[in-house]
Amino acid sequence: MLKRTLLGALAALAVAVAAAPPAQAQARGPNAFDFVAFGDMPYAIPGDYPKLERLIAAINRQQPPFTVFVGDIKGGSTPCTDAAMQKVYDMWTAFEGPLMYSIGDNEWTDCHRPKAGGYDPLERLAKVREMFFAHPEMSLGGHPMPVESEAKVFPDKFATYVENQRWSKNGVLFATVHIPGSNNDFEAFNPKTAMEYFQRNAANIAWIDDTFARAKASGAKAVVLAWQAAVYDIRQGEPEMPRASGFYQTVEAVARGAKAFGHPVLVIHGDNHEFEVNRFLDTKMKPIPMVTRLEVMGASAVHAVRVSVDPDSPGVWGFTPLIVPENGAY
């Protein structure tokens, strides 16, 4: 496991990334490309707004074909107001390329907290969808790109889930999946949230299954899944993932799909705010062959990760911290 202490040696290299040539210049093979992933910010409001602006500028200098944000547009105990959402939405228009967004828990699941305003989480989720996914077949960012939306792929079953999106680049299939922290919003003793979980979980599993099926049928060379939750950050302490976990079926779907697909898979998430690259584990906490897990930094670490992709290379993936020195340590 790459702990934060083991990554300190990368800091000097990471600082250089901010001034490095555009991402496309780093390509190794004819189909290689880089993209950027980040999440869990801005938390300290309004102090983190200038930091986010600097990070967006650093990402723009990389000229990635797209950027992926893995959720949490605010801190868990800051107000879940329309204005807070609108501020981030407006800031994101500064991205010069497309921006993909997978919804986190802080923007809706945790909005019932008194410090967050005591909102109805489901009402806040509806607002997030209305504001950020008004055009579900387009990405966000200053120059959006077309994407597939589960709401359009499965209109009879999953028309609600506009946020689950999919796109491809040079033989690599990407998908965002709405899997937030806070146990995937699964609270067995709350009928209202339990029903929301079961319905959304069914949509998520169908989206993961369909993504792997599409990848195999199209001859894709790799798959990337992006969501917010750290799926092993669970309340129970058993050596295996409890079946009661809100993430159990998600992990099973990844294991099942990866085995059938038979090519490299990358899962990108946030939630714990530490830069980490590791194997993705199954429900028995055993590594799934050819599945890599990337956790991005966040919260006080307002930085990002540049992901290098060479679909013609056996290793496929490479990871470099994208650090803005003025934003502090990570």
C-alpha positions as CSV (number, residue, x, y, z in Angstrom):
1,M,0.0,0.0,0.0
2,L,1.3,3.4,-0.9
3,K,0.9,5.4,2.3
4,R,1.2,9.1,2.5
5,T,4.7,8.7,4.1
6,L,5.9,6.7,1.1
7,L,4.8,9.3,-1.3
8,G,6.8,12.2,0.1
9,A,9.6,11.5,-2.3
10,L,7.3,12.3,-5.1
11,A,6.7,15.9,-4.0
12,A,9.5,17.4,-6.0
13,L,8.4,15.6,-9.1
14,A,4.8,16.6,-8.4
15,V,5.7,20.3,-8.2
16,A,7.4,20.0,-11.6
17,V,4.1,18.7,-13.0
18,A,2.4,22.1,-12.7
19,A,4.9,23.5,-15.2
20,A,5.2,20.4,-17.3
21,P,4.3,20.3,-21.0
22,P,0.7,19.6,-21.9
23,A,-0.5,16.1,-21.1
24,Q,-0.6,14.9,-24.7
25,A,3.2,15.5,-25.0
26,Q,3.7,12.8,-22.4
27,A,2.2,10.1,-24.6
28,R,4.3,6.9,-25.1
29,G,2.3,4.9,-27.7
30,P,0.1,6.0,-30.5
31,N,-3.1,5.7,-28.3
32,A,-1.6,7.0,-25.1
33,F,-3.2,10.0,-23.3
34,D,-3.4,11.6,-19.9
35,F,-6.4,12.9,-17.9
36,V,-6.7,14.5,-14.5
37,A,-8.7,13.2,-11.5
38,F,-9.5,15.1,-8.3
39,G,-12.3,15.4,-5.7
40,D,-13.4,16.3,-2.2
41,M,-13.1,20.1,-2.5
42,P,-13.6,22.9,-1.7
43,Y,-14.1,22.1,2.0
44,A,-13.0,25.2,3.9
45,I,-15.3,27.9,2.6
46,P,-14.5,30.6,1.4
47,G,-10.8,30.0,2.0
48,D,-10.5,27.1,-0.4
49,Y,-12.0,29.0,-3.3
50,P,-8.7,30.7,-4.4
51,K,-7.0,27.3,-4.0
52,L,-9.5,25.6,-6.3
53,E,-9.1,28.4,-8.8
54,R,-5.3,27.8,-8.8
55,L,-5.8,24.1,-9.2
56,I,-8.2,24.6,-12.1
57,A,-5.6,26.8,-13.8
58,A,-2.9,24.2,-13.2
59,I,-5.2,21.5,-14.8
60,N,-5.9,23.7,-17.8
61,R,-2.2,24.1,-18.4
62,Q,-2.0,20.3,-18.8
63,Q,-4.6,20.4,-21.5
64,P,-6.2,17.1,-20.7
65,P,-8.9,15.7,-23.0
66,F,-11.1,15.7,-19.9
67,T,-11.0,15.9,-16.1
68,V,-12.9,13.7,-13.6
69,F,-14.2,15.0,-10.3
70,V,-15.1,12.1,-7.9
71,G,-17.5,13.9,-5.6
72,D,-17.9,16.1,-2.5
73,I,-18.3,19.7,-3.8
74,K,-18.3,20.9,-0.1
75,G,-17.4,19.9,3.4
76,G,-19.7,17.6,5.3
77,S,-20.6,20.2,8.0
78,T,-20.8,23.3,5.8
79,P,-24.2,24.6,4.7
80,C,-25.9,22.7,1.8
81,T,-27.3,25.8,0.3
82,D,-28.2,26.4,-3.3
83,A,-25.6,29.2,-3.3
84,A,-22.8,26.9,-2.3
85,M,-23.7,24.5,-5.1
86,Q,-24.0,27.4,-7.6
87,K,-20.6,28.7,-6.6
88,V,-18.9,25.5,-7.5
89,Y,-20.9,25.1,-10.7
90,D,-19.8,28.6,-11.7
91,M,-16.1,27.9,-10.8
92,W,-16.2,24.7,-12.9
93,T,-17.0,26.8,-16.0
94,A,-13.3,27.8,-15.9
95,F,-12.3,24.4,-17.0
96,E,-11.1,24.7,-20.6
97,G,-11.9,21.1,-21.3
98,P,-14.8,18.7,-20.4
99,L,-15.4,17.9,-16.7
100,M,-17.1,14.7,-15.5
101,Y,-18.7,14.7,-12.1
102,S,-19.6,11.7,-9.9
103,I,-21.8,12.8,-6.9
104,G,-20.5,12.6,-3.4
105,D,-22.1,12.3,0.0
106,N,-21.4,15.8,1.4
107,E,-23.7,17.5,-1.2
108,W,-26.8,15.5,-0.2
109,T,-26.4,12.4,2.1
110,D,-24.9,14.4,5.0
111,C,-27.1,17.5,4.5
112,H,-29.3,16.5,7.4
113,R,-26.6,17.5,9.8
114,P,-27.4,20.7,11.8
115,K,-24.2,22.4,10.7
116,A,-25.1,21.5,7.1
117,G,-28.5,23.2,7.5
118,G,-30.7,20.3,8.5
119,Y,-31.9,19.7,4.9
120,D,-33.9,16.8,3.6
121,P,-31.1,14.8,1.8
122,L,-33.4,13.6,-1.0
123,E,-34.4,17.2,-1.7
124,R,-30.8,18.2,-1.9
125,L,-30.0,15.2,-4.3
126,A,-32.8,16.4,-6.5
127,K,-31.2,19.9,-6.6
128,V,-27.8,18.5,-7.5
129,R,-29.3,16.6,-10.4
130,E,-31.2,19.7,-11.5
131,M,-28.2,22.0,-11.4
132,F,-25.4,19.8,-12.6
133,F,-27.2,17.3,-14.8
134,A,-29.7,19.4,-16.6
135,H,-28.2,18.1,-19.9
136,P,-27.4,14.5,-19.0
137,E,-25.9,13.6,-22.4
138,M,-23.3,16.3,-22.0
139,S,-20.4,16.7,-19.6
140,L,-19.7,19.9,-17.5
141,G,-16.8,22.3,-18.0
142,G,-16.3,25.3,-20.2
143,H,-16.3,23.1,-23.4
144,P,-18.6,20.1,-22.7
145,M,-18.4,16.9,-24.6
146,P,-21.1,14.4,-25.4
147,V,-21.5,11.4,-23.0
148,E,-23.9,8.6,-22.6
149,S,-26.3,8.8,-19.6
150,E,-27.9,5.8,-17.9
151,A,-31.1,7.8,-18.0
152,K,-31.1,7.6,-21.8
153,V,-29.6,4.1,-22.1
154,F,-32.2,2.6,-19.8
155,P,-35.1,5.1,-19.9
156,D,-37.7,2.6,-18.8
157,K,-35.9,1.4,-15.7
158,F,-33.4,4.1,-14.7
159,A,-34.6,7.4,-16.0
160,T,-33.8,9.1,-12.7
161,Y,-30.1,8.4,-12.8
162,V,-28.9,11.2,-15.1
163,E,-25.6,11.3,-13.2
164,N,-24.4,7.9,-14.3
165,Q,-22.4,8.8,-17.4
166,R,-20.1,7.0,-19.9
167,W,-17.6,7.9,-22.6
168,S,-14.6,6.5,-24.4
169,K,-11.1,7.5,-25.4
170,N,-8.7,5.6,-27.6
171,G,-10.1,2.2,-26.7
172,V,-10.7,2.9,-23.0
173,L,-14.2,3.0,-21.7
174,F,-15.0,5.3,-18.8
175,A,-18.0,5.4,-16.5
176,T,-19.1,7.5,-13.5
177,V,-21.2,5.7,-11.0
178,H,-23.2,7.4,-8.2
179,I,-21.7,5.6,-5.1
180,P,-21.2,8.1,-2.3
181,G,-19.6,7.7,1.1
182,S,-21.7,7.4,4.3
183,N,-22.2,3.7,3.5
184,N,-23.7,4.5,0.1
185,D,-26.6,6.3,1.9
186,F,-27.7,2.9,3.2
187,E,-29.4,3.2,6.6
188,A,-31.4,0.1,7.2
189,F,-33.4,1.7,10.0
190,N,-34.6,4.7,7.9
191,P,-37.2,3.4,5.4
192,K,-37.0,6.6,3.3
193,T,-33.2,6.4,2.7
194,A,-33.2,2.6,2.5
195,M,-35.6,2.8,-0.4
196,E,-33.5,5.4,-2.1
197,Y,-30.4,3.2,-1.6
198,F,-32.0,0.1,-3.1
199,Q,-33.3,1.9,-6.1
200,R,-30.1,3.7,-6.8
201,N,-28.0,0.6,-6.1
202,A,-30.0,-1.4,-8.7
203,A,-29.2,1.3,-11.2
204,N,-25.6,1.4,-10.3
205,I,-25.1,-2.4,-10.6
206,A,-26.9,-2.4,-13.9
207,W,-24.6,0.4,-15.1
208,I,-21.4,-1.4,-14.0
209,D,-22.6,-4.6,-15.6
210,D,-23.5,-2.9,-18.8
211,T,-20.2,-1.0,-18.9
212,F,-18.2,-4.2,-18.7
213,A,-20.5,-5.9,-21.3
214,R,-20.1,-2.9,-23.7
215,A,-16.3,-2.9,-23.2
216,K,-16.0,-6.5,-24.0
217,A,-18.4,-6.3,-27.0
218,S,-16.6,-3.3,-28.4
219,G,-13.1,-4.7,-27.9
220,A,-12.1,-2.1,-25.4
221,K,-8.6,-2.4,-24.0
222,A,-9.3,-1.1,-20.5
223,V,-12.2,0.2,-18.3
224,V,-12.2,3.1,-15.8
225,L,-14.9,3.5,-13.1
226,A,-15.1,6.7,-11.1
227,W,-17.1,7.2,-7.9
228,Q,-16.8,9.0,-4.6
229,A,-16.8,6.3,-1.8
230,A,-13.9,4.5,-0.3
231,V,-15.8,1.2,-0.3
232,Y,-13.7,-0.4,2.4
233,D,-14.2,2.4,4.9
234,I,-17.0,0.5,6.6
235,R,-18.3,0.5,10.2
236,Q,-17.8,-3.2,10.9
237,G,-14.4,-4.6,11.6
238,E,-14.7,-8.1,10.2
239,P,-11.9,-9.5,8.0
240,E,-14.4,-9.8,5.1
241,M,-16.8,-7.2,3.9
242,P,-20.1,-7.7,5.6
243,R,-23.1,-8.4,3.3
244,A,-24.9,-5.6,5.1
245,S,-22.4,-3.1,3.7
246,G,-23.9,-0.6,1.3
247,F,-20.9,-1.3,-1.0
248,Y,-21.0,-5.1,-1.0
249,Q,-22.9,-5.5,-4.3
250,T,-20.8,-2.8,-5.9
251,V,-17.6,-4.7,-5.1
252,E,-19.2,-7.9,-6.3
253,A,-20.1,-6.3,-9.6
254,V,-16.6,-5.0,-10.2
255,A,-15.1,-8.4,-9.5
256,R,-17.6,-10.1,-11.7
257,G,-17.2,-7.6,-14.5
258,A,-13.5,-7.5,-14.4
259,K,-13.2,-11.3,-14.6
260,A,-15.5,-11.4,-17.6
261,F,-13.7,-8.5,-19.3
262,G,-10.2,-9.9,-18.8
263,H,-8.4,-6.6,-19.3
264,P,-7.0,-3.9,-17.0
265,V,-9.5,-1.9,-14.9
266,L,-9.0,1.2,-12.9
267,V,-11.3,2.4,-10.1
268,I,-10.9,6.0,-9.1
269,H,-12.4,7.4,-5.8
270,G,-12.0,10.0,-3.1
271,D,-13.6,10.1,0.4
272,N,-10.5,9.5,2.6
273,H,-8.5,12.4,1.1
274,E,-5.2,10.5,0.8
275,F,-3.3,9.9,-2.4
276,E,-3.0,6.1,-2.7
277,V,-2.5,3.6,-5.4
278,N,-3.3,-0.1,-4.6
279,R,-5.0,-3.2,-5.7
280,F,-8.8,-3.2,-5.7
281,L,-10.0,-5.9,-3.3
282,D,-13.0,-8.2,-3.5
283,T,-15.5,-8.8,-0.7
284,K,-13.1,-11.3,0.9
285,M,-10.4,-8.6,0.9
286,K,-8.4,-10.4,-1.7
287,P,-6.9,-8.5,-4.7
288,I,-8.9,-8.8,-7.9
289,P,-6.6,-9.5,-10.9
290,M,-5.9,-6.6,-13.2
291,V,-7.9,-4.1,-11.1
292,T,-6.1,-1.1,-9.8
293,R,-7.5,1.4,-7.2
294,L,-6.6,5.1,-7.2
295,E,-7.7,7.4,-4.3
296,V,-7.2,11.1,-4.9
297,M,-6.3,13.6,-2.3
298,G,-8.8,16.3,-1.1
299,A,-10.1,18.3,1.8
300,S,-7.1,20.4,3.0
301,A,-5.0,19.0,0.1
302,V,-6.4,20.9,-2.8
303,H,-4.4,19.1,-5.5
304,A,-5.1,16.5,-8.2
305,V,-3.6,13.4,-9.9
306,R,-2.6,13.2,-13.5
307,V,-3.4,9.7,-14.8
308,S,-1.4,8.4,-17.8
309,V,-3.0,5.9,-20.0
310,D,-1.3,3.7,-22.6
311,P,-3.9,1.1,-23.7
312,D,-1.2,-0.7,-25.8
313,S,1.1,-1.1,-22.8
314,P,0.7,-4.1,-20.4
315,G,0.7,-1.8,-17.4
316,V,-1.7,0.7,-19.0
317,W,-1.7,3.1,-16.0
318,G,0.6,5.7,-14.6
319,F,0.0,8.2,-11.8
320,T,1.6,11.6,-11.0
321,P,0.5,14.0,-8.3
322,L,-0.5,17.4,-9.7
323,I,0.5,19.7,-7.0
324,V,-0.1,23.4,-6.7
325,P,2.7,24.7,-4.4
326,E,0.7,27.7,-3.2
327,N,-2.0,25.4,-2.0
328,G,0.2,23.8,0.7
329,A,1.1,20.2,1.6
330,Y,-0.7,17.1,0.7
